[in-house]
Amino acid sequence: MLLTNRRHRLLFMALAGMEVAWFIPFALTLFLWLQGEDARLPALLRAPTVVLLACWGVLVLYLLAADLLNRWQLESPARDIVMLLLVIGASFLTVRIIVFPTLQLLDLRWLGAVVGAIFNQGSGSAAILLVLLVNLFLWIRVALATDRSLTFFSVGLSFRLGMLLTLAGNTLLILAARQPVSSALVYFWSFFGFGLIAVALARMDDKAMGAQQSTGAALPWSRLGQLLTMVGLMMGATIGAADYYTPQNIRTVLGWFSPLWNALGWVLARLFFFLFWLMLPFLEWLSEVIRQLLAGIEPPKIVEQELGLPDPSATPMTLSEMVRTFAFVRYCLIAGIIVVILTVIWILFARTRQRTISEEAEATANEGLAWGENPLHRLRTLADLFRRHGLGPRLLAAISVQNIYANVCRLASRRGYPRRLAQPPDEYLPQLERAFPDHAEQLVRLTAAYMRVHYGDQPVEAAELDQLREDFAHIRTTSAAPT
């Protein structure tokens, strides 16, 4: 990501800015809702620019930490333990710095407050839960950061979805949380600024990969300066226009045409009265018909009876009441949710465990950062693989085979041979061979391995996986060569 793919480094950072810009309004609204009716934001959270830059910097640091973890190439279970400690430790450390900044360095009373806030949700726990929620969101986004290529279509889709989310989030921040419009506008304009940069970088990358003279180099500083200047001018012009075209100014401009509106209003009013005068006989006839129909209907008889209400003490206890009444049930439920969350993050991180540095450094045939892919479909696929291959090297090998085959299909689609929805791999193989005519043997081997792990429970050994990676490297070289 940031370390292994310098061509996409700026794009990763712009997408990270988009993420935090639409998420922060939801998080602040939830914080104020947990605090109650008279809640107020702390002084630190009332500075929207500081909050935005802090969350963006933390997300970039988490991406950097995930890159370093991939570079170390630790084997399971050491890598799993390090990853879980990193997620939990970073979340607790953030709570310590933000919520308890005045405690002494060795004062560990804050740990008890954090555990109490998680399991008991007592008074004063809203700030702790907010920080943990933000950290959880950031780590999930990092875990999803290597699932899909950064094509112009994918980034544009994320931008459109994020635009709807930032509109909804800032509307809630203003109306439900009663925060000033100026704070919401900081997050709103920041999203569009980061979004324009991300979309422009994705478009440049797509155009560069389609050119025969592309060398996969990073964006030159001069081009980056031009891009930032154009985005800045566009955002400045938009903000200036929004500040100028206020309701008062619009009413002033419309007032210039008041004689025209008055004349149109006089004409439309006379036209309405004329049409009503024409329809008056029909309306009177219809009213008489309805009156005659209603006159022949007898009024219904009302039967009075006592309705016995059940005894409230005899009603069964609901799940929410059980959670509030029995601490053991509450602790087990929350512990189960935490285990599920950490398991999901581990599975998403495991998708890239066996990827080498050279594979991550490829130009755009590599998988890249996923911001916006449907997580339910991804989790169903992973759950199916887990059910058939278990937890261990076989699962990781199956995930790697799926990733390699997906990248080959993506390269073939760029050459004009896309795979149809739900098309079986064996039926798609002839199209792959037409897309890469000199690699029939490698394509047959890759297709067979993919069908074994995707439809069956036959494992892929380490030597076979190395061969498939070598086959993909040859295919990718052919795809990058001029045709």
Salt bridges, closest charged atoms under 4 A:
GLU19 OE1 - ARG141 NE 3.10
ASP80 OD1 - ARG353 NH2 2.09
ASP107 OD2 - ARG109 NH2 2.68
ASP147 OD1 - ARG351 NE 2.55
ASP147 OD2 - ARG378 NE 2.64
ASP205 OD1 - ARG7 NE 2.53
ASP205 OD2 - HIS8 NE2 3.09
GLU288 OE2 - ARG291 NH2 2.43
GLU359 OE2 - ARG469 NE 3.43
GLU362 OE1 - ARG476 NH1 2.41
GLU367 OE1 - ARG355 NH2 2.41
GLU373 OE1 - ARG378 NH2 3.14
ASP384 OD1 - ARG387 NH2 2.46
ASP384 OD2 - ARG388 NH2 2.57
GLU441 OE2 - ARG445 NH1 3.45
GLU464 OE2 - ARG452 NH1 2.70
GLU470 OE2 - HIS474 NE2 3.87
ASP471 OD2 - ARG445 NE 2.80
